[in-house]
Amino acid sequence: MKMTYIIIGIILAGGLVFCLTSCGNKSTASDKQSVVDQDTTIPKVHQTKENAFEGLRNMAFSATPEQLGLSLPTDKTIVYGIIMDWEMGGATASTVAYQTGDASLYLSSGSGVIGGGQHKNVNSAAKQFVNLAQTFLVKASKTKTKSLPLKDEVKFYFLTNEGIYVGKELMKNFENNSSSWLKLFEEGNIVLAELRKTSEE
């Protein structure tokens, strides 16, 4: 899969940094970062003093519909966010997308892209990812844990108004196109690709 190798190359190259285009409500993460560029006309590039991966990922799981400004119906289960955790050779990439169009990428190496939803291309891709996730919810099971994927595994965490659901798949099944989760994985890769573009601007 072409997209798979593109994203793997991004992670291995380690060329991504935290691009905080919207960090107003991310004080926990920003407290650990030092500003490199104060020009507000371009995305702010920050370098973390310590690895903030776990804290940022936990914050993604704790986002509520109310915090996101969403008003969801109470008579059915609605996916308002999705977190795709991808294990690759001992490292993990967590792609986060919400119904609002906000999206971020957290890497266990300590780098990533935050606030990508400010960009129209990312916003659109994130919304499509979450909308598609709604159709995959029936394949997922409810969970109270948010463990990282095992070796060569991808996990999809569905944030809903009725709790968190999870689905998982082995990477080899995406590579040979046999997975029933393939479409969702591909949509997540589109979000990753769009986030990559913002980090290069």
N, C-alpha and C positions, 0 to 999 in steps of 0.2 A: 504494500500500500504506500503510495507516494507520500501522502500526508503524514503517515506514521514516521517515515524516515526523516522528513523535514523537521518534525517536532523533536525527535530523538536527537537530531543534530543540534537543535537549539539548546537543549538541556545539557548535552555533553560539552558544548562549546562554552557554556557558562557565561554567555554574553549578555544575559538579561540583568537589569538592575531594577530597584524599586522606583517606579515612576509614579509619584503621588500627585495626580492631577486633581484629586479631590480627597483631602485628608482631614476635613473638618470634623468628621465624626469618628476618626480613627486615632484618638489621642493616645491610647495605650501603645499602639505601634510607633507613632511618631515621637513619643517620649524617648525612645531608644535610638533615635536617628539624628544625624547631624546634617544640616542643610549645606549643600555644596553650591547651589545657585539660587539667588534670591529674586531673579527676574520672573515676575508673575505672568509674563506674556508667553512663556514656554513651560512645558511640564517640569516640575521640580524633581530633580534627581537626588536621591538620598542614598547614603551608604549606611548599612546597619552596623552598630558597634558589636552586636551579638546576634546570634541566629534567632530570628523572631518567628520562624515557621510555625512552631506549635501554638504560640499565642494567637497568631493571625488566623490559623486554621480553626482554632476553637472559637474565635470571634465570629467567623463565617457561619459556624453551626448555630451560634446563639442568636443570630439576627432573627427578629420576629416580624410578622407582617405589619404590625403597628409601627415598628421602628423604620420600616421601609416605606411607610405611608400607604400601605395597601389595605383595602377593605374587602375581605374575602367572604363568600357565602358560608353559612354555617350548616347547610343541609347536604354538603358533599365535600369530599376530600380534594383539596386543591394544592398542586405543587407550586410553590412560590419561589423556590430556589433549588439549585442542584450543585453538588460538589462531586467532581470526578477526580478520584485519586488514582494515579497511575504509577506503579512501581517499575523502575527501570534500572537494573544493575545496582541495587543497593540505595538508590535515591528515589524520592517520591515527588511527583509534580501534582499539585492540587489546583484544579481549575474550578473557580467559583462563579456562578451566574445566578442572577435574580430576575424575577418578573419585571422589575423596574428597568432592566437593561444594564444594570451595573455588573461588572465582571472584573475578576482579578486572577492572577496566577501566583501561587506560592510554591517555591522550590525548597526542598529540605536542606539544600546547600546554603540557604539563607538569603537568596535573591528572589526576584520576581517582579511582577507588574501589578500595581494597585490603582484602582480608580479608572479602569479602562472604559467604563460606560460613558465617560465624557466624550468619547469619540463615536461618531455616528455609526461607523462600520462595526465597532465592537458592540455597541448598544443593540443594534439590529441582530447580530449573531447571537448575543446572549439571550435575547427574548425568544428567538427561534429555538435555541437549545432548551430553555425552560418549557416552552410550549410543547415541544416534542417529548420532553420528559413526562409530561402529564399522561401521554398515551402508553408509556412504559411502566407506569406505576403498578398496574395489575401484575407485573412480573416480579415486583419487589416484595420484601417482607419487612414488617415493622421491627425496629431495633431500638435498643436503649444505649448501644455502644457506638463508637465512631472510630474503631480501630483502623490502622493503616493497612493497605493491601499487602498480601504475601508476595513472595518472589514471582515476577512475571504475571502479576494479576492487576486487574483494573476494577475499582469499586465505584459504584454510583450511589451517592447518598441523596435522597429526595427529601427536601424540607417541605413539610405540609402543615396545614392548619390542624392536623390530627396527629402530629408527631413526625418522627423521622423514619424513613424506609430505606432499605438498602438492597442493591443487586450487585452481583459480581460476575466476572468472566476472566478466563485466562487469555493472556495476550496472543498465544498461538492461534486461538480461534478467531481473532480479528484478522490475523495475518493470512489465514487460509480462507477467509470469508464465510466461515461456517457458523458464526455466532448470531444468535437471535437479537443480540444487543448491538449489532454492527452499526445500524443507522444512528443510534444515540451516540456511540463512540465517535463516529465520523462528524457528527454535529458538534461534539465537544472539541474535536480537532480544529474545526473551523473557527471556534472562539479562540483557541490557542494561537492560530495563525494570525488572526486579527490583532490579538494582544501583542504578538511579536512585532507587527508593523508599527504599532504605537511606540514600542521601545526603541525603534530605529529612527523615529522622526526627530 
